Amino acid sequence: MAGCWICSWTLFYRKHWVEARQKNALPPWDQAKVDSKAFSKTLLLPKTNFPLWADPSKREVPFRHRTCDELYRWQWENADGPLFVMHDGPPYANGHLHMGHALNKIIKDIINRYHVLLGDRVHYFPGWDCHGLPIENKALQELRKDALSLPANTIRSVAKATAEREMKTQKDEFEHFGIMADWSTESTYRTLDHDYEIRQLRIFQKMVEKGLIYRHYRPVHYSPSSHSALAEAELTYKDDHVSHSVYVSYSLDLKAEKMSTVLREILAQEPRADLLVWTTTPWTLTANMGIAVHPELTYTVLRRNGAPGNGVLIVAKDRILSLTEVVGPIEVIADIKGSDLVDAPYLPLFSPSGAIVPIPYKIIPASHVTSDSGTGLVHCAPAHGGEDYQAFRTLGLINSHNPNSIICHVDEAGKFTHKVADVVGEEAALTVIGQEVLKDGGKAIVKLLEHTGKLVKVQRIKHRYPYDWKTNEPIIVIATSQWFANLDNIKDDALNALKDVIFFPPASRNRLESFVRSRSEWCISRQRVWGVPIPALYNAHTNQPVLNTESLDHILKVLEEKGVAYWWDGPVEDFLTPQLEAEGGANAWRKGTDTMDVWFDSGTSWSMLKALKEDTPSRQFEADICLEGSDQHRGWFQSQLLTAIGSASEQPSSPYATLITHGMVLDQEGKKMSKSLGNIISPMTIINGGKDKKKEPAYGADVLRLWVATVEYWRDMSIGPTVLSQVAESMRKIRNSARFILGNIGDIDSRKNFQRVEKEDLGLAERYVMHELYKLEKVAHEGYASYNFPKVINSLTNFANLTLSSLYFDITKDCLYADSVHSMKRRAVVTVLENILNSIISVMAPVLPHLAEEIHFHASHTVHGADPARSIFTKKWTSLSPEWEDISAEEDMNHLLRVRSAVLSLLEKARGHKHLKSSLEAEVDIILPGDVAVEKPRVVQLLEREEDFLKTLFIVSDAYVTDEGSLGAESPEWSYVDTMSLPGLDSDIAVRIRPATRSKCPRCWTFTRPESDTLCSRCADVIPP
């Protein structure tokens, strides 16, 4: 508004000058006693409506639509740059948003907005994961029922309504974060959408056609609390789980013929030989089918002292010392190789009846056995352990297609079934049938072991144990019939595809690759009612499944027409192919009730981007970036990759080009947030404030976003009241810098005819600041492009706080306020301020869109009040030209800033001794040593060249570059002196401050006015005659 100010104070001057001439009197500034403020009205003081701070509802909400949904639609329709696809990992439509949601969505938004500023066409469809246990459980909680007491269709109906309600809640909250997106149905996705489910089923069909989908009876992770099988990705591990482990002794069948010669010779004189076995899951002992040893380990036959008639024990040699508390003092009888124990028969722990001789089992070889823990002999229950199952399957001892080949006494509720009586006997079974194996069932087995005399020791231990990550309850491993995806056949292609993927942070590559490499199959079936069905048909008599290309072709055509829910509601005959119809019709078949793993649901989301890839032949990947928490290496990142590779008909490739992962948000003490600790911080409370605004102030979205951009999000990070207060202060300083500039450059009307100063006419300070601004933009581009936002924000805040507030703004206030609006010096400063504002708006905009829009609005606002409706993001980020890189200006300024530090230190001493209040009361002498060479060093040339600028840099009334011989004999009233070295000089220079020699100018307050004059020469020239 500079143009307006100069007009106003000129008119003011002329009015009073005319009145004074008419009265033959002096103008009002010669009548200081009459009007001491007259001169202040002639100064060009900052004027702007831009507030230093305001309520978020006033400073953010007015710009929200412009910078979010309207902007997204504008850039999609108008951007002419390359396509950029940010693929959104769908959060569960379950509950209010937490800090993890805020962190995730804001990081994505920062990247998206940066690409918009570059002129790219950004594709970003937010999504929701709508099926599965979390939503089903929420629906059941609201119904106050359990899944077993309600019809499946009732649960589905309520779950669907719950998901839709939760999505609306989350959408409203996401919009408060300032996310640039079109939140309409057409520009978002849900895994319950009909088109989405059909695409998912078509991908499943392709994997069936490639022979990757099969049904096996085998051990799986099973959650009794969820009543469903779980994949590894759905587990969380707790290190403080408590188990009551047991040491038990299995007796070798010394009468059996099949025993190695070595073992038979060692035991020839022994009445009894026991195998000492340790397990943390005593409830699995009823399903024991073998004991495993490592063929290459050495085992020891030992006798417990004090029990000569009880025979011998066999344990791994390396475990003897660790087992001292279990077996007591011992005598070593002999050592034997594990391979010589293999095939030796042993008797079961339990006997169903005293009259029946139990059928012996045998010792098997297994490579997974170690001597790191336990006894070196491992209890094998193939129904309850993946390694046991694989060992038995490798040896041909079980058939994965025949459930009867595996012993299992536990049902899907995690309780013992009546089949346990086949092992422990009818009477003993009464104490365990119906008992939960993780609770009373396990304790009951321990009591039975005591009764049999086979229990050696019970030991309470804390150890790492898997939990259901949704119910937070421990899981078990049991054998059930489930659908699996064969990963062995595709993992090599998946790992090869990852070679083309960029990872940030780079170390996260190892995490995903190790997860893929370690998996051989993926359990994709769940025993839940709310989900996408696995459309398999089962023979009503044999229970054999039918799932092939022909059946799926027919079924999916029906579902495409009538909806996927028709699988549950429609009659079975509608889904039979002619061939199946001929094999008995509706009475011979039933529909499967299993649903797909929700990771398969969300894992097929890449398929919605195929059209974008096909429309742009140069695109190698469906998505340019996928960005989620580090837990998604075993979840969404992996399921996307596996479904894309598993369904590929041509050369398989990754669905994403770059994977970015972030850590977990912790409280201010570095603890995980939880309801039990009462340390949960809601992002909505940060934005809108809590009930007590003094304790929980409303910071707004931009402060939350600024926090996200300041933390190293690729690690775990903390947030709390202190952190937020610090971030808010950083925000205030950035606002203050913008406010200062807006107040001094004038409105858009006054700038239309403003004569900007060319680079060659700028002073050293202006060239230095423009050089620093060029560096800031360069660092900002590097930081945004490499996803290192703290690098951007640190540079921005340092520039605002140090280069601007502490230096440039401070030294240019005198010029801006007191110089003529037309002076070259002032125009040079305003030229630089304009460039600063344009650049820092672009630098901050991806992180602080509301603030950027607000600044843009005020900078574009005219005196007529017109509202610039276009978003700042509609203007491409035009970076400063490389011509602004000025290394010499940086070097020169750094030399002068060293001298400035010495001056400021002396001024502070003088202020402390009450010799001055304002630095303008002082003058400075830079005293060069007397031995300066004829050919002056560069730094001396610099001081002499910039002599007129030094008083501005030091904020004093004058400054001189002189030598000792020119000082004269007169001593000032007071002075402070310091010395310092400068490059190129053999001797130190002296820096002296002393009282100003002239009088104070009543207009600009510098001590530059001759005693006989009313104003200093500068102000006298500015005031029109």
Residue pairs with C-beta under 8 A, 6 or more apart in sequence:
1 47
1 48
1 746
1 747
1 750
1 863
2 44
2 744
2 745
2 746
2 750
2 754
2 821
2 830
3 746
3 749
3 750
3 753
3 754
3 821
4 47
4 746
4 747
4 750
4 863
5 44
5 45
5 47
5 746
5 821
6 44
6 820
6 821
6 822
9 41
9 42
9 43
9 44
10 1024
12 41
12 42
13 27
13 42
13 1023
13 1024
14 1024
16 27
16 28
16 38
17 27
20 26
20 27
20 28
25 31
28 34
28 35
28 38
29 35
29 38
29 39
29 1002
29 1003
29 1014
29 1015
30 1014
32 1002
36 1002
39 1002
39 1003
39 1019
40 1003
42 1003
42 1022
42 1023
43 817
43 818
43 1003
43 1004
44 744
44 816
44 817
44 818
44 819
44 821
45 817
46 739
46 740
46 743
46 744
46 816
47 743
48 739
48 742
48 743
48 858
49 858
49 861
50 738
50 739
50 742
50 743
50 854
50 855
50 858
51 59
51 739
52 732
52 735
52 736
52 739
53 732
53 735
55 698
56 687
56 688
56 698
56 699
56 700
56 701
56 702
57 698
59 700
59 850
59 851
59 854
60 178
60 700
60 701
60 702
60 850
60 854
63 849
63 850
63 853
63 854
63 857
64 175
64 178
64 850
66 853
66 869
66 871
67 178
67 180
67 849
67 850
67 852
67 853
67 871
67 872
67 873
68 175
68 178
68 179
68 180
68 181
68 849
69 180
69 181
69 182
69 183
70 871
71 116
71 180
71 871
71 873
71 874
72 122
72 124
72 180
72 181
72 182
72 187
73 182
74 871
74 874
75 116
75 121
75 122
75 873
75 874
76 121
76 122
76 123
76 182
78 874
79 116
79 119
79 120
79 121
79 122
80 119
80 121
81 115
81 118
81 119
81 120
81 121
82 120
82 121
83 120
83 121
83 123
83 612
83 616
83 619
84 112
84 115
84 120
84 121
84 122
84 123
84 624
85 122
85 123
85 124
85 609
85 612
85 622
85 623
85 624
85 625
86 108
86 111
86 112
86 122
86 123
86 124
86 623
86 624
86 625
86 627
87 605
87 606
87 609
87 622
87 623
87 625
87 626
87 655
87 656
88 108
88 124
88 125
88 126
88 127
89 104
89 127
89 602
89 605
89 626
89 627
89 628
89 632
89 636
90 127
90 128
90 129
90 189
90 190
90 191
90 602
90 605
91 101
91 104
91 128
91 129
91 170
92 128
92 129
92 132
92 134
92 135
93 128
93 129
93 130
93 135
93 162
93 163
93 164
93 166
93 167
93 170
93 190
94 134
94 135
94 138
94 163
94 166
95 138
95 166
96 169
96 170
96 173
96 682
96 684
97 170
97 173
97 174
97 682
97 683
97 684
98 665
98 673
98 680
98 682
98 683
99 665
99 673
99 681
99 682
99 683
99 719
100 629
100 664
100 665
101 170
101 174
101 683
102 177
102 683
102 704
102 708
103 662
103 665
103 708
103 713
103 717
104 627
104 628
104 629
104 662
105 126
105 174
105 177
105 179
106 177
106 178
106 179
106 704
106 705
106 708
106 709
107 627
107 660
107 662
107 708
107 713
107 787
107 789
108 124
108 179
108 625
108 627
109 177
109 178
109 179
109 180
109 705
109 846
110 705
110 708
110 709
110 784
110 789
110 846
110 847
111 625
111 627
111 784
111 787
111 846
112 122
112 124
112 180
113 180
113 845
113 846
113 849
113 873
114 784
114 785
114 846
115 122
116 122
116 180
116 873
117 842
117 845
117 846
117 873
117 876
117 877
118 876
118 877
119 876
122 180
123 609
123 612
124 180
124 181
125 181
125 187
125 188
125 189
125 608
126 171
126 174
126 179
126 181
126 183
126 188
126 189
127 188
127 189
127 190
127 191
127 602
127 605
128 163
128 167
128 170
128 188
128 189
128 190
128 191
129 191
129 598
129 601
129 602
130 160
130 163
130 167
130 190
130 191
130 192
131 163
131 191
131 192
131 530
131 531
131 532
131 595
131 598
131 601
132 526
132 528
132 530
132 531
132 598
132 601
133 226
133 228
133 470
133 471
133 528
133 598
134 470
135 159
135 162
135 163
135 166
135 530
136 147
136 155
136 159
136 528
136 529
136 530
137 470
137 471
138 159
138 162
138 166
139 155
139 158
139 159
139 161
139 162
139 530
140 146
140 147
140 150
140 155
140 158
142 158
142 162
143 150
143 158
147 155
147 227
147 528
147 529
148 227
152 529
152 568
152 593
153 568
153 569
155 529
155 530
156 529
156 530
156 565
156 568
159 529
159 530
160 192
160 530
163 190
163 192
167 190
171 183
171 188
173 683
173 684
174 181
174 183
175 183
176 684
176 687
176 688
176 701
177 683
177 687
177 701
177 704
177 705
178 701
178 702
178 705
178 849
178 850
180 849
180 873
181 187
181 188
182 188
189 196
189 605
189 608
190 196
191 197
191 200
191 532
191 598
191 601
191 602
191 605
194 563
194 564
196 605
196 608
197 532
197 564
198 556
198 559
198 560
198 564
199 604
199 607
199 608
200 532
200 596
200 600
200 601
200 604
200 607
201 532
201 535
201 552
201 556
201 559
201 564
202 556
203 604
203 607
203 643
203 646
203 647
204 213
204 534
204 552
204 596
204 600
205 549
205 552
205 553
205 556
206 646
206 647
206 649
207 213
207 485
207 643
207 646
207 647
208 547
208 548
208 549
208 552
209 549
210 646
210 647
211 486
211 489
212 485
212 486
212 489
212 490
212 646
213 483
213 484
213 485
213 486
213 524
213 547
214 483
214 484
214 486
215 481
215 482
215 483
215 484
215 536
215 545
215 547
216 400
216 401
216 481
216 482
216 484
217 400
217 401
217 402
217 403
217 406
217 479
217 480
217 481
218 389
218 400
218 406
218 479
218 482
219 382
219 383
219 384
219 385
219 386
219 388
219 389
219 477
219 478
219 479
220 229
220 230
220 477
220 478
220 479
220 480
220 482
220 523
221 229
221 230
221 231
221 232
221 234
221 235
221 466
221 475
221 477
221 523
222 228
222 229
222 230
222 412
222 414
222 475
222 476
222 477
222 478
222 480
223 229
223 230
223 468
223 471
223 473
223 475
224 412
224 413
224 414
224 415
224 436
224 438
224 473
224 475
224 476
225 468
225 471
225 473
226 468
226 470
226 471
226 528
227 412
227 413
227 527
227 528
228 526
228 527
228 528
229 480
229 482
229 523
229 525
229 526
229 527
230 468
230 475
230 523
231 522
231 523
231 524
231 597
231 599
232 519
232 634
233 599
233 634
233 635
233 638
233 639
234 468
234 469
234 470
234 597
234 599
235 466
235 467
235 468
235 469
235 475
236 466
236 467
236 468
236 469
236 472
237 464
237 465
237 466
237 467
238 464
238 465
238 467
239 462
239 463
239 464
240 462
241 462
241 463
241 464
241 465
241 467
241 474
242 460
242 461
242 462
243 280
243 281
243 460
243 461
243 463
243 465
244 282
244 442
244 443
244 446
244 458
244 459
244 460
245 278
245 279
245 280
245 282
245 458
245 459
245 460
245 461
246 278
246 279
246 282
246 285
246 446
246 449
246 455
246 456
246 457
246 458
246 459
247 276
247 277
247 278
247 326
247 375
247 455
247 456
247 457
247 459
248 276
248 277
248 278
248 279
248 282
248 285
248 349
248 379
248 449
248 454
248 455
248 456
249 274
249 275
249 276
249 277
249 313
249 454
249 456
250 274
250 275
250 277
250 291
250 346
250 347
250 348
250 349
250 454
251 272
251 273
251 274
251 275
251 346
251 347
252 259
252 267
252 273
252 274
252 275
252 314
252 344
252 345
252 346
252 347
253 344
253 345
253 346
253 347
253 360
254 267
254 270
254 272
254 273
256 344
256 345
256 360
258 343
258 344
258 345
258 362
259 343
259 344
259 345
260 340
260 341
260 342
260 343
260 344
262 336
262 337
262 340
263 336
263 340
263 341
263 344
266 301
266 333
266 334
266 336
267 273
267 301
267 312
270 311
270 312
271 309
271 311
272 310
272 311
272 312
273 301
273 311
273 312
273 313
273 314
274 311
274 312
274 313
274 314
275 291
275 313
275 314
275 346
275 363
275 377
276 313
276 314
276 315
276 323
276 326
276 327
276 375
276 377
276 456
277 291
277 374
277 375
277 377
277 378
277 379
278 373
278 374
278 375
278 379
279 285
279 374
279 379
280 461
280 463
281 384
281 442
282 442
282 445
282 446
282 449
283 410
283 416
283 437
283 438
283 441
283 442
283 445
284 379
284 381
284 383
284 384
284 385
285 349
285 350
285 379
285 381
285 445
285 449
286 350
286 407
286 409
286 416
286 420
286 423
286 424
286 445
287 381
287 382
287 383
287 384
287 407
287 408
287 409
287 410
287 423
288 348
288 349
288 361
288 379
288 380
288 381
288 407
289 361
289 380
289 381
289 382
289 388
289 392
289 397
289 398
289 406
289 407
290 361
290 362
290 363
290 364
290 380
290 388
290 392
290 397
291 346
291 361
291 363
291 364
291 377
291 378
291 379
291 380
292 363
292 364
292 365
292 366
292 368
292 369
292 377
292 378
292 380
292 388
292 391
293 299
293 338
293 341
293 342
293 363
293 364
293 365
293 366
293 369
293 376
293 377
293 378
294 338
294 365
294 366
294 367
294 369
294 370
294 371
294 376
295 337
295 338
295 339
295 342
295 365
296 337
296 338
296 339
297 316
297 317
297 318
297 337
297 338
297 369
297 371
297 376
298 316
298 317
298 318
298 335
298 336
298 337
298 338
299 314
299 315
299 316
299 317
299 335
299 336
299 337
299 338
299 341
299 376
299 377
300 314
300 315
300 316
300 317
300 320
300 332
300 333
300 334
300 335
300 336
301 312
301 313
301 314
301 332
301 333
301 334
301 335
301 336
302 312
302 313
302 314
302 315
302 320
302 327
302 330
302 331
302 332
302 333
303 311
303 312
303 313
303 330
303 331
303 333
304 310
304 313
304 327
304 328
304 329
304 330
304 331
305 328
305 329
305 330
305 331
306 328
306 329
312 333
313 327
313 330
314 336
314 341
314 377
315 323
315 327
315 375
315 376
315 377
316 371
316 375
316 376
316 377
317 335
317 371
317 376
318 371
318 376
319 371
319 374
319 375
319 376
320 330
320 332
323 375
325 457
326 456
326 457
327 456
338 365
338 369
339 365
341 363
342 363
342 364
342 365
343 362
343 363
343 364
344 362
344 363
345 360
345 361
345 362
345 363
346 360
346 361
346 362
346 363
347 358
347 360
348 358
348 359
348 360
348 361
348 423
349 449
349 452
349 454
350 358
350 423
350 424
350 425
350 428
350 448
350 452
351 358
351 425
352 358
352 421
352 422
352 423
352 424
352 425
352 426
353 425
363 377
364 380
364 391
364 392
364 395
364 397
366 378
366 380
366 387
366 391
368 378
368 387
368 391
369 376
369 377
369 378
370 376
378 388
380 388
380 391
380 392
381 388
381 407
382 388
382 389
382 391
382 392
382 393
382 397
382 398
382 406
382 407
382 479
383 389
383 406
383 407
383 408
383 410
383 478
383 479
384 408
384 410
384 476
384 477
384 478
384 479
385 477
386 477
389 398
389 406
389 479
392 398
393 400
397 405
398 405
398 406
399 405
403 479
403 481
406 479
407 423
408 419
408 478
408 479
409 416
409 417
409 419
409 420
409 423
410 416
410 417
410 437
410 476
410 478
411 417
412 478
412 480
412 527
413 436
414 436
414 437
414 438
414 476
414 478
415 434
415 435
415 436
415 437
415 441
416 429
416 432
416 433
416 434
416 435
416 437
416 441
417 433
418 429
418 433
420 429
420 432
420 433
421 428
421 429
421 433
424 432
424 448
428 448
428 451
431 444
431 447
431 448
432 441
432 444
432 445
432 448
435 441
435 444
437 476
438 474
438 476
446 455
446 458
449 455
465 474
466 474
466 475
467 473
467 474
467 475
468 474
468 475
482 523
482 524
482 525
482 594
483 523
483 524
483 525
483 534
483 536
483 594
484 521
484 522
484 523
484 524
484 525
485 521
485 522
485 524
485 642
485 646
486 520
486 521
487 494
487 516
487 519
487 520
487 521
487 522
487 642
488 520
488 521
490 642
490 645
490 646
490 652
491 516
491 517
491 519
491 520
493 645
493 648
493 652
494 516
494 641
494 642
494 645
494 652
495 513
495 516
495 517
497 641
497 644
497 645
497 652
497 653
497 654
498 509
498 512
498 513
498 516
498 641
498 654
500 620
500 653
500 654
500 657
501 509
501 654
501 656
501 657
501 658
501 659
502 657
502 658
502 659
503 509
503 512
503 658
503 659
503 661
504 658
504 659
504 660
504 661
504 714
504 786
504 787
505 661
505 714
508 630
508 633
508 659
508 661
511 630
511 633
512 633
512 637
512 638
512 641
512 659
515 633
515 634
515 638
516 638
516 641
516 642
522 597
522 642
523 597
524 534
524 596
524 597
524 600
525 534
525 594
525 595
525 596
525 597
526 594
526 595
526 596
526 597
526 598
527 593
527 594
527 595
528 595
529 593
529 595
530 595
531 595
531 596
531 598
531 601
532 564
532 595
532 596
532 600
532 601
533 564
533 567
533 568
533 591
533 592
533 593
533 594
533 595
533 596
534 547
534 592
534 594
534 595
534 596
535 547
535 551
535 552
535 555
535 556
535 559
535 567
535 575
535 591
535 592
536 545
536 546
536 547
536 551
536 592
536 594
537 545
537 546
537 547
537 551
537 572
537 575
537 576
537 580
537 589
537 590
537 591
537 592
538 544
538 545
538 546
538 589
538 590
538 591
538 592
539 545
539 546
539 588
539 589
540 584
540 587
540 588
540 589
540 590
541 588
545 592
546 580
546 589
550 577
550 579
551 575
551 577
551 580
554 575
554 576
554 577
555 567
555 575
558 566
558 570
558 574
558 575
559 566
559 567
562 570
566 574
567 575
567 591
568 591
571 586
572 586
572 589
572 590
572 591
573 581
573 585
573 586
575 591
576 585
576 586
576 589
580 588
580 589
599 635
599 636
599 638
599 639
600 639
600 643
602 636
602 639
602 640
603 636
603 638
603 639
603 640
603 642
603 643
604 640
604 643
605 640
606 622
606 623
606 640
606 643
606 644
606 655
606 656
609 622
609 623
609 655
610 622
612 619
612 622
613 619
613 621
613 622
620 653
620 657
621 653
621 654
621 655
621 656
621 657
622 644
622 655
622 656
623 655
623 656
623 657
624 656
624 657
624 658
625 656
625 657
625 658
625 659
625 660
626 636
626 637
626 640
626 656
626 658
626 659
626 660
627 659
627 660
627 661
627 662
628 635
628 636
628 637
628 661
628 662
629 661
629 662
629 663
629 664
630 661
630 662
630 663
630 664
632 638
632 661
633 661
637 656
637 659
640 655
640 656
641 654
641 655
644 652
644 653
644 654
644 655
645 652
660 714
660 787
661 714
662 713
662 714
663 713
663 714
663 715
663 716
663 717
664 672
664 716
664 717
665 673
665 716
665 717
665 718
665 719
666 672
666 673
666 716
666 717
666 718
666 719
667 673
667 677
667 679
667 681
667 718
667 719
667 720
668 718
668 719
668 720
668 721
668 722
668 723
669 679
669 718
669 720
670 716
670 718
671 677
671 679
673 679
673 680
673 681
674 680
681 719
681 720
683 704
685 696
686 699
686 703
686 704
686 724
687 698
687 699
687 700
687 701
687 704
688 698
689 696
689 697
689 698
689 699
690 696
695 721
696 721
697 728
699 724
699 727
699 728
700 850
701 850
702 731
702 847
702 848
702 849
702 850
702 851
703 724
703 727
703 728
703 731
705 847
705 848
705 849
706 727
706 730
706 731
706 793
706 847
706 848
707 719
707 723
707 724
707 727
708 789
708 847
709 789
709 790
709 792
709 793
709 847
710 727
710 730
710 789
710 790
710 793
710 794
711 717
711 790
712 790
713 789
730 793
730 797
731 848
731 851
733 797
733 800
733 801
733 805
734 796
734 797
734 800
734 840
734 844
734 848
734 851
735 851
736 805
737 800
737 804
737 805
737 809
737 840
738 837
738 840
738 841
738 851
738 855
740 804
740 805
740 809
741 833
741 834
741 836
741 837
742 837
742 855
742 858
742 859
744 816
744 829
744 830
744 833
745 751
745 830
745 833
745 834
745 837
745 859
746 754
746 830
747 861
747 862
747 863
748 859
748 860
748 861
748 862
749 862
749 863
749 864
751 834
754 827
754 830
755 822
755 827
756 827
756 830
756 831
756 834
757 766
757 824
757 827
757 828
757 831
759 767
759 770
759 883
759 884
761 824
761 828
762 770
762 828
762 831
762 832
763 825
763 828
763 949
764 889
764 892
764 893
764 896
764 946
764 949
765 808
765 811
765 812
765 893
765 949
765 952
765 953
766 828
766 829
766 831
766 832
767 886
767 889
768 886
768 889
768 890
768 892
768 893
769 803
769 804
769 808
769 832
769 836
770 832
770 835
770 880
770 884
770 886
771 884
771 885
771 886
771 887
771 889
771 890
772 799
772 803
772 890
773 799
773 835
773 836
773 839
773 880
773 884
774 880
774 882
774 884
774 885
775 795
775 885
776 795
776 796
776 799
776 839
776 840
776 843
777 839
777 842
777 843
777 879
777 880
778 879
779 791
779 792
779 795
780 792
780 795
780 796
780 842
780 843
781 879
782 788
782 791
783 789
783 790
783 791
783 792
783 795
784 792
784 846
789 847
792 843
792 847
793 847
796 840
796 843
796 844
799 840
800 840
804 836
807 897
808 832
810 955
811 952
811 953
811 955
812 829
812 952
814 952
814 955
814 1004
814 1006
815 823
815 825
815 826
815 829
815 952
816 826
816 829
816 830
817 1004
818 1003
818 1004
818 1018
818 1019
818 1022
819 825
819 826
819 1018
819 1022
820 826
820 1021
820 1022
835 880
837 855
837 859
839 880
841 852
841 855
841 856
841 859
841 872
842 877
844 851
844 852
845 852
845 872
845 873
849 873
852 872
853 871
853 872
855 872
856 868
856 871
856 872
857 867
857 868
860 868
861 867
861 868
892 942
892 946
895 939
895 942
895 982
895 983
896 942
896 943
896 946
896 950
896 953
898 980
898 982
899 926
899 943
899 950
899 980
899 982
899 989
899 991
900 953
900 954
902 978
902 980
902 991
903 924
903 954
903 956
903 991
903 993
904 954
905 978
906 976
906 977
906 978
906 991
906 992
906 993
907 916
907 919
907 922
907 956
907 993
909 976
910 916
910 922
910 974
910 976
910 993
911 917
913 974
915 974
915 995
916 922
916 995
918 1005
919 954
919 955
919 956
920 955
920 956
920 957
920 996
920 1000
920 1005
920 1006
920 1007
921 957
921 995
921 996
921 1007
922 956
922 957
922 993
922 994
922 995
922 996
923 951
923 956
923 957
923 958
923 959
923 960
923 993
923 994
923 995
923 996
923 997
923 1007
924 950
924 951
924 954
924 956
924 958
924 959
924 960
924 991
924 992
924 993
925 959
925 960
925 962
925 967
925 990
925 991
925 992
925 993
925 994
926 943
926 950
926 959
926 960
926 961
926 962
926 989
926 990
926 991
927 962
927 963
927 964
927 967
927 989
927 990
927 991
927 992
928 940
928 943
928 961
928 962
928 963
928 989
929 963
929 964
929 985
929 986
929 987
929 988
929 989
930 963
930 964
930 965
930 987
931 986
931 987
932 940
932 963
932 985
936 944
937 982
937 983
937 984
937 985
938 983
938 984
939 982
939 983
939 984
939 985
940 984
940 985
943 950
943 961
944 961
947 959
947 960
947 961
950 959
950 961
951 957
951 958
951 959
956 993
956 996
957 996
957 998
957 1006
957 1007
957 1008
958 996
958 997
958 1008
964 990
972 994
972 995
973 994
973 995
974 994
974 995
975 992
975 993
975 994
976 992
976 993
977 990
977 991
977 992
978 990
978 991
979 988
979 989
979 990
979 991
980 988
980 989
980 991
981 988
981 989
982 988
982 989
996 1007
996 1008
997 1007
998 1007
998 1008
998 1009
998 1010
998 1011
998 1016
999 1007
999 1009
999 1010
999 1011
1000 1006
1000 1007
1000 1009
1001 1007
1001 1008
1001 1009
1001 1015
1001 1016
1001 1018
1001 1019
1002 1009
1002 1014
1002 1015
1003 1015
1003 1016
1003 1019
1003 1023
1004 1016
1004 1018
1004 1019
1006 1016
1008 1016
1008 1017
1008 1018
1009 1015
1009 1016
1010 1016
1013 1020
1014 1020
1015 1023
